[in-house]
Each structure stands twice: as C-alpha cells, then as structure tokens.
Amino acid sequence: MPKSLPPGAESLARMCLDLLAEDPGQLAEFMAVAGYTPQSLRAALGSTQLDHGLIDYFAGNEALLLALCANNRLKPEDFMRVWAALNPAG
C-alpha cells in the first residue's frame, strides 16, 4: 500500500464513509467485506488503510460509485482516476 494518498483521496474516502453512514446495511456490508468490527472501524478512522479500502470498495460497486458521484457532483472518471493512482498495477 502507498505510504501516502494521492491528492483528493482523503476527501473521497470521507465522502465514501459519509454515504455508507447514511445506509446501515451498506455500512455493514463494507465492514464485513473489509473485516472491520465497529470498534476497529472507529480505530481506523483517518488511516490510509481505511481510506484506500473505502475507495476500493466504491470502485468495485458501480451503484454506490454512481450514487456518491451524483450526491457530490463528481464525475465517475475523476473518482476512478484517484482509484487508479492508488492501484498503479490495475
């Protein structure tokens, strides 16, 4: 994993978490997929690992990605540009 996030990644991750917080079912699914408990998620807030995981999760879920982009007036390709910077090997 990268030691630092590319520009915009921290704010994208915050947007992802905010959207998940509005939908307990989606938040629970993310936590299950990523292996977080409520306590470990709270402890990971603000970490590069969580931010990267949130961006990865949204990049792999088109419906969530499109909802996030619509709610925040982002272009999906801008989101995916940040994701690609986090995953240079594809």
N, C-alpha and C positions, 0 to 999 in steps of 0.2 A: 504494500500500500504506500501511496505517496506520503512524504513527511508533512507536506502542506497541501492545501486545496487550491485548485485554480481559481482565478478571480470569479466571483459570483457564486461559487459553490456553497459557501456558508449560508448566504441568503436563500438560495434554492432549497437547501436542506431544511431551513427554518420554515419555509413555505410548505414543504412536504409534511413536516411534523404538524404544522398548524392544520392542514387539511385532514390528516389522519386523526387528530384530536377531536375533530368535529363528527367523526364516524367511528364509534367504539368497535364496531365489527371489523372495519378495515384496520384499525389500530391493532386489534387482537391478532388479525391475520399477519400483519407485518411482524409483530412480536414473535409469533410462532415460527414464521419463516426464518427470522433473523436470530432466534434463540434468546430473546430478551424476556425477562420477568419484569413486572412493574418496578421492582427495586433496581434491577440492573439497567433498565431503560433510564430511570431518573439519574442514576450514577453516570451514565454515558452522555447525558445532555451536554452539547457543546464540543464533544470529541470528534476528531477527524474520522474515526472509525464509524461512528453513528451517522455523521453527515454523509459519508461515502455510501453507507448501507441504504440510507433513505433515498439517495439519488439513484442508486442501482435498482431499488425496489420499484420506484416510479418509472424508470426507463423500461422495465420489463412488464409493466402493466399499462397498456395503452389507455384504458378508460380513466385510470387515475391521472395519468400524464396529461391527457386532454382536459380533464376537469381542473387540474392545477393550473394549466396554461390559460384556460378560459377565465378562471377566477382571478388570476393575477396579471392578465393582459400580456402574456408571454407567448412567443412563437415556439411551437414544439421543437423546431430545429435549433433554436437558441439553447433550450434545455439540453438537447442531445449533444450540442457542441461541448457543453460543460461535462456531460457524462463521458464523451469521447476523450476529453483531456484527462479524466480520471482513469480511463481504461485504454491506454495507447495501443495495447496489443489487440484490442477489439474484443 
